[in-house]
């Protein structure tokens, strides 16, 4: 929805930690056909003409997810729903988990006061 797209853009602009989750890893992984693109990388297109200077990993495996989510810097990761279910206890509360192709809307981020 439009609200979810705007909330994703806000999360990127606020340099939050984002974890994209999908039931189908082929959606997150590299597609050879030019008619398909990665949702993780599509999120970065929202920032154009700006660039995302932080870590981007479209598909994080299980054995790295528990280590990488503890990063103190902002990131944009993608993982499978199975991997998330296996490592959900290790996901810190400051990581925003965004479920792709879910009916659940992406919640509005807290915007800091100036």
HELIX and SHEET records of a PDB file:
HELIX    1   1 UNK A    2  UNK A   13  1                                  12    
HELIX    2   2 UNK A   25  UNK A   28  1                                   4    
HELIX    3   3 UNK A   39  UNK A   45  1                                   7    
HELIX    4   4 UNK A   62  UNK A   68  1                                   7    
HELIX    5   5 UNK A   81  UNK A   87  1                                   7    
HELIX    6   6 UNK A   88  UNK A   90  5                                   3    
SHEET    1   A 4 UNK A  55  UNK A  57  0                                        
SHEET    2   A 4 UNK A  75  UNK A  80  1                                        
SHEET    3   A 4 UNK A  17  UNK A  22  1                                        
SHEET    4   A 4 UNK A  95  UNK A  99  1                                        
END                                                                             
